[in-house]
Structures are given as structure tokens and as C-alpha cells.
């Protein structure tokens, strides 16, 4: 059926939610719809005329291109899941389909590709499966970047790891990233909260029991070490483990064996042990509240996660990250947080750390329907929080130092109608000033591309 004369193919392309673009036989983009620009972060006028691989930086651009395959085979191909890389450095999971493009006489003139943003589906799947990696740890903190730098080497080892940090700093996220970076990533990851169960239940939970071990034990039950097999077992809140159980855990670490309750034969425990706590184990060990030998056996590799108040440069970054996540999960299009909100949160000490920030954003999404998150969308306890009402904001630097800061610009004061773009512009200008106007040096510090820096300075944000 022919299209009505007043409806063009361009109108249809602009109305669909999927990204659509076409290329000629030289792989140069000849059309690029609105959704393609939104998903890729590349405006249509910048994409047109460029080769597609220079726009998408896809994981299949170096040899498994769907468009090339469908053009060479002369038939449509579809439903390939790949990643594309946006100019701001964010990887976007997409599902792509392609087809050859022919003129009215049937002559090959290029190809057309459609792609769908799978970010929401990808995020929900990762949350359900716990498949977190280094890429899920959002930071610009020098201390955190150093930790991320050694994570692959630590993951490759079988040594026990002790993760220290306050509640909400992301200890389990680091443990899962270690597992998913390791040779054990295809094996189970099993977590146990050692502070959530009384001693007798925790022992059976860890090591299992045999039928008849106690009154209600009618059949064998495997423990978490058995379930972990040769994967990874994560012992959270290890500082709350009772002393008698610490002896049995020490045997597991030293001899790689344990005995279930009621058992008479040792069972092997090949799992790698990652432990975490928000307590000072060294002090506990000195006071007799934790076994010194177990502390030193666990402390082969120690990762100390800084509190959020020690890395204020991550606060705007994490806010953007959580707003983007909630937009994906809720279907909203919240633009970010207002200057008043950012001003408050930069001064707030975050006793609950990153987890508390995530909860704050989730709460705000319930009340905020559009635009920017305002003070009235925040939990009430924040509005009454004892934070400095005046004075300089914490200095946000790439080094993460809480050095004395210069007074905030007047346009950053509470009640300002400007948006978070102002804060990003200020950070970009300050980075350029520190590096004497050297663009690439500023981009490396901010971990953004030249295109993104240019858009920020023009007031267009960072997509």
C-alpha cells in the first residue's frame, strides 16, 4: 500500500522509538533519525557524512559488522546484541538488525540498520543476576581509581581478600566485581551475612548438616561452602562472626576442608573466600574480639573503600548515574537535580554512603514527575540535616582532596534557577585552568571526550 503523499519516509523514521540510520556503499551515513541521536549521544548533523564505525565504535565494528554481512549476503540479518560507545564514554547495550538498501531498479545502494536501546533490560538483568563488574563502579576519586587499577590482578589470584569500609560504600559490589573478573566467573557466587544469624544457625548455614545431626535434621542439607563449590564465597560482616566459628573458618582457609554438623568425614572447600566488614578488625583482634590468626589469614589482600564524604568529587557523578538508572527503570525523563539539591548534598556527610544516596534518588523519583529534582522531593530528614548553611563547598578535584575551597560562585547559591549544567561548566573550566588550557589533559582528568567537553562549555551538558 502506498504512503499518503503528505507523509514522507523521513517523518516515519523520526516517529519511531528505535534508532534508524542508512549508509551508502562507502559506509557513510546518509540518514540518522532522532532516536539514533538520543541513543548514541551524537547529533544527526554530526553523524551525517561520517563513516558509521566512527560514530558507533561498536563491539562488532572490527570484523563482524551486521550491515556488511547483510549487504554482502543480500539478505536481512537481525537481533544481534552488541555494545556501542557514546562520546561521553558510556557503553550502551543495543539489539541491532540490518538489511541491504536498493533503489527502484533493484540496484544495491547501501544498507539500513535499526537498533534498540537495551539499557533498562540489561540493568534489570544485572541486578537480578548480580553480574557486576568494574564498569558498574562509578568514580573519579583517585583513591578509588587506584583500587580499580589493581582489581584485575587481585581477581586473578586465589588469595583471600578482606574488603573494609563503612556501611553502604559498596563492599559487595567490589566482591562481585572481583568474582566476575576472575577465572571463577562462570562458577557460583554465594553470599552470607555473618551478622544476621545466631551462632548455631550460622554454622549450619555455612557448613551444612547431615541427617540426624539434630531433631529436625531429617535429611542432608548442603551449606554455603558446598553451594559455592569452586566459585567464590562472600562472608559479609565477618567482624560479627562468633569466636568458635572463627576457628572452623580458619581451618577452611588453611586446609581447604570442613565438617558438616553431624558429619564424620571432612569435605573439601575449594571456594575462594572474600570477607568484608565495617568494623576495625585489627583493633578487635587486639582486644580479643576477633582471632588474630584469622585476621592475618584473611588479610592477604586488603581493599579499603573510602567513605563518600572522603570523595566529594564523586557526588555529582553518582547523582547523574543514579538518575539515569532510575529513568531507565521508571520510564521517566528526569533531567537531574537542581542547584539547591546539589548544594545541599555536596555538604551532607552521607553516613549511609553510596547506598544512602541511591535511596535518596529513588525516593525523589516517587515525588518528582518531570524536570529537575527539587528540595521538596527529598526525604524530610535531609531538609533538617545539620549541614553548614554557609561557607565554601567541599573542593571537588581529581585527586579527591578535601582542600580548602574557594567560595562558590554566586550563580551556584541556593535559589539559583540554573541547572546542573552550571556545575559541569564550572568543573570543566576549572580543569582547563589547572592544565593551562590543554584540552586533552582536562579531558583525561574529567574522563570525558573532547566532544563532550565542548558540549559542556557550550551549555549543552554531557548527554
C-alpha positions in Angstrom: 0.0 0.0 0.0 1.4 3.4 -1.0 2.0 6.1 1.6 -0.2 9.2 1.6 1.6 11.9 -0.3 1.8 14.2 2.7 3.7 11.5 4.8 7.4 11.0 4.0 9.7 8.2 5.0 11.6 10.8 7.0 8.5 11.6 9.1 8.1 7.9 9.8 11.8 7.5 10.8 11.6 10.4 13.2 8.5 9.0 14.9 9.8 5.5 15.8 11.5 4.8 19.1 14.3 2.7 17.7 17.4 4.2 16.2 17.5 4.0 12.4 20.3 5.0 10.1 21.3 4.3 6.5 24.7 4.2 4.8 25.9 4.3 1.2 28.3 1.8 -0.3 31.2 3.8 1.1 29.8 3.3 4.7 29.0 6.9 5.1 25.8 7.8 7.0 23.1 9.2 4.7 20.3 9.5 7.3 20.1 9.4 11.1 16.8 9.7 13.0 16.1 11.3 16.3 16.2 8.1 18.3 19.6 7.3 16.9 20.9 10.6 18.1 19.4 10.1 21.6 20.8 6.6 22.0 24.3 7.3 20.6 24.7 10.8 22.1 25.7 12.1 18.6 23.5 14.8 17.0 22.3 14.0 13.5 24.2 16.8 11.8 27.4 15.5 13.3 26.7 11.9 12.2 25.7 12.6 8.6 28.5 12.1 6.2 30.7 10.2 8.6 31.5 6.5 8.4 29.3 4.5 10.7 32.2 2.9 12.6 33.4 6.5 13.5 30.1 7.2 15.1 29.2 4.0 16.8 32.5 2.5 18.0 30.6 -0.8 18.3 32.0 -4.1 19.6 31.5 -5.6 16.1 32.9 -2.8 14.0 36.3 -4.6 13.7 35.1 -7.6 11.7 31.6 -8.8 12.5 29.6 -5.9 11.1 26.0 -6.8 10.6 25.5 -4.2 7.9 28.5 -5.5 5.9 27.2 -9.1 6.3 23.7 -8.3 5.1 24.9 -6.3 2.2 27.3 -9.0 1.1 24.7 -11.8 1.5 21.9 -9.7 0.0 19.5 -10.5 2.8 18.3 -9.0 6.1 20.0 -10.0 9.4 18.8 -9.2 12.8 18.6 -9.4 16.6 22.3 -9.2 17.3 23.2 -7.9 20.8 26.2 -5.6 20.9 27.6 -2.6 22.7 28.1 0.9 21.3 30.4 3.5 22.8 29.0 7.0 23.3 31.2 10.1 23.1 30.8 10.5 26.9 32.4 7.1 27.4 29.2 5.3 28.3 28.7 1.8 26.8 25.2 1.2 25.7 23.8 -2.3 25.1 21.7 -2.5 21.9 20.0 -5.0 19.7 20.6 -4.4 16.0 19.1 -5.5 12.7 20.2 -4.7 9.2 19.1 -5.0 5.6 20.5 -4.1 2.2 19.1 -0.9 0.7 18.2 -1.0 -3.0 16.8 1.6 -5.4 13.7 1.3 -7.5 15.6 -0.8 -10.2 16.9 -3.2 -7.6 20.5 -1.9 -7.6 22.3 -2.0 -4.3 22.8 1.5 -2.9 23.8 0.8 0.7 22.2 -0.5 3.9 19.8 0.3 6.7 20.2 -0.6 10.3 17.9 -0.3 13.2 18.9 -0.6 16.8 17.1 -0.7 20.1 18.5 0.5 23.5 18.6 -2.4 25.9 20.0 -0.5 28.8 16.9 -0.9 31.0 16.7 -4.7 30.3 20.5 -5.0 30.8 20.3 -3.2 34.1 17.5 -5.2 35.5 19.2 -8.5 34.4 22.4 -7.4 36.1 20.6 -6.5 39.3 18.8 -9.9 39.3 21.9 -11.9 38.5 24.4 -9.9 40.4 26.7 -9.7 37.4 28.6 -6.6 38.4 31.9 -5.6 37.0 34.4 -2.8 37.4 32.3 -0.8 34.9 29.5 -0.6 37.4 31.7 1.2 39.9 31.3 4.9 39.2 34.1 7.1 40.4 36.5 9.9 39.7 38.2 9.5 43.1 42.0 9.0 42.8 41.8 6.5 45.8 39.0 4.5 44.1 40.8 4.6 40.8 43.9 3.1 42.4 41.8 0.3 43.8 40.2 -0.4 40.4 43.6 -0.4 38.8 44.7 -3.4 40.9 41.4 -5.2 40.8 42.2 -7.4 37.8 45.4 -8.6 39.4 43.7 -9.4 42.7 40.9 -11.2 40.8 43.4 -13.4 39.0 44.7 -14.6 42.4 43.2 -17.3 44.6 44.3 -15.4 47.8 41.7 -14.4 50.4 40.6 -10.8 50.2 39.4 -8.6 53.0 37.3 -5.6 52.0 37.0 -2.8 54.6 34.7 0.1 54.5 31.7 1.8 56.2 28.2 0.5 55.5 27.0 1.5 52.1 30.4 2.0 50.5 29.9 -0.9 48.0 31.8 -3.8 49.6 29.6 -6.4 48.0 29.8 -4.6 44.6 33.6 -4.9 44.8 33.3 -8.6 45.8 31.1 -9.4 42.9 33.4 -7.4 40.5 36.4 -9.5 41.8 34.4 -12.7 41.1 33.3 -11.6 37.7 36.8 -10.6 36.7 38.3 -13.9 37.9 38.7 -17.3 36.3 35.9 -18.4 38.6 33.3 -16.1 36.9 31.4 -19.0 35.4 31.1 -20.6 38.9 28.7 -19.7 41.7 29.0 -16.5 43.8 27.5 -17.2 47.2 27.0 -14.6 49.9 26.5 -15.0 53.6 25.7 -12.2 56.1 27.6 -13.4 59.2 25.9 -10.9 61.5 22.3 -11.8 60.6 22.2 -15.3 62.2 22.8 -16.7 65.7 25.9 -18.9 66.1 24.2 -22.3 65.7 22.2 -21.3 62.6 25.2 -19.6 61.0 27.3 -22.8 61.4 24.7 -24.9 59.7 24.3 -22.2 57.1 28.0 -22.2 56.3 28.9 -25.9 56.6 25.5 -27.7 56.2 24.5 -30.7 58.3 23.9 -34.4 58.0 20.6 -36.2 58.6 20.2 -36.8 62.3 22.6 -34.1 63.4 19.7 -32.7 65.5 16.0 -33.3 66.0 14.6 -31.6 62.8 17.5 -32.7 60.5 15.6 -35.4 58.6 17.9 -35.2 55.5 21.3 -33.8 54.5 21.5 -30.1 53.8 24.5 -28.6 52.0 25.9 -25.4 53.4 27.1 -22.3 51.6 30.6 -23.6 51.1 29.2 -26.7 49.4 27.0 -24.5 47.2 29.9 -22.2 46.3 31.9 -25.2 45.2 34.9 -23.9 43.3 33.4 -20.4 42.9 33.5 -17.6 45.4 32.0 -17.3 48.9 31.5 -13.8 50.2 31.4 -13.5 54.0 29.8 -10.2 54.8 30.1 -8.6 58.3 32.9 -11.1 59.1 33.6 -9.0 62.2 30.4 -10.3 63.8 31.2 -13.9 63.4 31.3 -15.7 66.8 34.7 -16.8 68.0 34.0 -20.6 68.0 33.1 -20.4 64.3 36.2 -18.3 63.6 38.2 -21.4 64.5 36.4 -23.5 61.9 36.7 -20.8 59.2 40.5 -20.7 59.9 40.7 -24.4 59.2 38.8 -23.9 55.9 41.3 -21.2 54.9 44.4 -23.2 55.9 43.4 -26.7 54.9 40.5 -26.2 52.5 38.3 -28.7 54.4 35.4 -28.5 56.8 33.0 -31.0 58.5 29.2 -30.5 58.3 27.3 -30.7 61.5 26.9 -34.4 62.4 29.4 -35.3 59.8 32.4 -37.6 60.4 34.3 -37.1 57.2 36.0 -33.8 56.1 34.7 -32.2 52.9 36.8 -30.1 50.6 36.2 -26.3 50.3 37.8 -25.1 47.1 35.9 -21.8 47.0 37.8 -18.5 47.2 36.9 -16.5 50.3 36.2 -12.8 50.1 35.3 -11.2 53.5 34.0 -7.8 54.3 33.3 -5.7 57.4 32.7 -2.2 58.6 34.5 -2.9 61.9 38.1 -2.3 62.8 39.3 -5.9 62.8 42.8 -5.0 63.8 41.6 -3.3 66.9 39.1 -6.1 67.6 41.9 -8.7 67.3 44.0 -6.7 69.8 41.1 -6.6 72.2 40.4 -10.3 71.9 37.1 -9.9 70.0 38.5 -11.4 66.8 41.1 -14.1 66.3 44.5 -12.6 65.3 45.4 -15.7 63.3 42.2 -15.5 61.3 42.6 -11.7 60.8 46.1 -12.2 59.3 44.9 -15.2 57.2 42.1 -13.2 55.7 44.2 -10.1 55.3 46.4 -11.4 52.5 44.9 -8.7 50.2 43.1 -5.8 51.9 40.9 -3.3 49.9 39.9 -0.3 52.0 36.9 1.6 50.4 36.8 5.3 51.2 33.6 6.8 52.6 31.6 9.0 50.2 32.4 12.1 52.3 36.1 11.5 51.5 35.5 11.6 47.8 33.1 14.6 47.2 34.1 14.7 43.5 32.0 11.6 43.1 28.8 13.1 44.4 27.7 14.9 41.1 28.9 11.8 39.1 26.9 9.4 41.3 23.8 11.6 41.2 23.9 11.6 37.4 24.4 7.8 37.4 21.5 7.0 39.8 19.2 9.5 38.0 20.0 7.7 34.7 19.3 4.3 36.3 16.0 5.4 37.7 15.0 6.9 34.4 15.6 3.6 32.7 13.7 1.6 35.4 10.8 4.0 35.8 10.4 5.2 32.2 10.6 8.8 33.4 12.8 11.5 31.9 14.0 13.4 35.0 16.8 15.8 33.9 18.8 15.7 37.1 19.0 17.5 40.4 18.5 21.3 40.9 21.3 23.5 42.1 19.7 23.7 45.5 19.7 19.9 45.8 23.3 19.6 44.6 24.3 22.4 47.0 22.7 20.5 49.9 24.1 17.1 49.0 27.6 18.4 48.5 27.6 19.5 52.2 25.8 16.4 53.5 28.1 13.9 55.2 26.3 10.8 53.9 26.6 8.4 56.9 25.0 5.7 54.8 27.4 6.5 51.9 26.6 5.5 48.3 23.6 3.2 49.3 22.0 6.2 51.1 22.4 8.4 48.0 20.8 5.7 45.8 17.9 5.5 48.3 17.6 9.3 48.3 17.3 9.4 44.5 14.8 6.5 44.5 12.6 8.4 47.0 12.9 11.6 44.9 11.7 9.8 41.8 8.5 8.9 43.6 7.6 12.6 44.1 9.3 14.2 41.1 7.4 13.7 37.8 9.4 15.8 35.4 12.2 18.3 35.1 14.7 18.6 37.9 14.6 17.1 41.4 13.9 19.9 43.8 14.3 20.2 47.6 10.7 19.3 48.2 11.3 16.0 46.5 13.9 14.9 49.1 13.3 12.9 52.3 12.4 15.2 55.2 15.3 14.2 57.3 17.7 15.8 54.7 15.9 19.1 55.0 16.6 19.2 58.7 20.1 17.7 58.5 22.8 19.6 60.3 24.9 20.7 57.4 26.7 24.0 57.0 24.3 26.6 55.7 27.1 28.9 54.5 30.7 28.8 53.6 32.6 27.1 50.8 31.6 23.8 49.3 34.0 20.8 49.5 36.6 21.2 46.8 36.0 18.7 44.1 39.2 17.7 42.4 40.5 14.7 40.5 42.8 13.9 43.5 39.8 13.7 45.8 41.4 16.1 48.4 39.2 18.0 50.8 41.4 21.0 50.4 40.2 24.5 51.4 37.9 25.6 48.7 37.3 29.0 47.1 33.8 30.4 47.8 31.2 29.0 45.4 30.2 31.3 42.5 27.2 33.4 43.1 25.2 31.6 40.4 25.7 28.4 42.4 23.9 29.8 45.5 20.6 28.4 46.8 17.6 29.5 44.8 19.5 29.8 41.6 17.3 28.9 38.6 20.3 27.5 36.7 20.7 23.7 36.3 23.4 21.1 37.0 24.9 22.2 33.6 26.3 25.2 35.5 28.2 22.9 37.9 29.6 20.9 35.0 30.7 24.0 33.2 32.5 25.2 36.3 34.2 21.9 36.7 35.3 21.9 33.0 36.6 25.5 33.2 38.5 24.7 36.4 40.1 21.6 34.8 41.1 23.7 31.8 42.6 26.4 34.1 44.6 23.8 36.1 46.0 22.4 32.9 46.8 25.7 31.3 44.2 25.4 28.6 45.4 22.0 27.4 42.1 20.3 26.3 43.3 16.7 26.2 44.8 17.0 29.7 41.5 18.4 31.0 39.5 15.6 29.3 41.7 12.9 30.8 41.2 14.4 34.3 37.4 14.6 33.8 37.3 11.2 32.0 35.3 12.7 29.1 35.8 13.1 25.3 36.7 16.4 23.5 33.1 16.4 22.0 31.6 16.1 25.5 33.9 18.9 26.9 32.8 21.1 24.0 29.1 20.5 24.6 29.5 21.2 28.4 31.3 24.5 27.7 28.5 25.5 25.3 26.0 24.7 28.0 24.7 21.5 26.3 25.5 19.2 29.2 27.2 15.8 28.9 24.3 13.9 27.5 
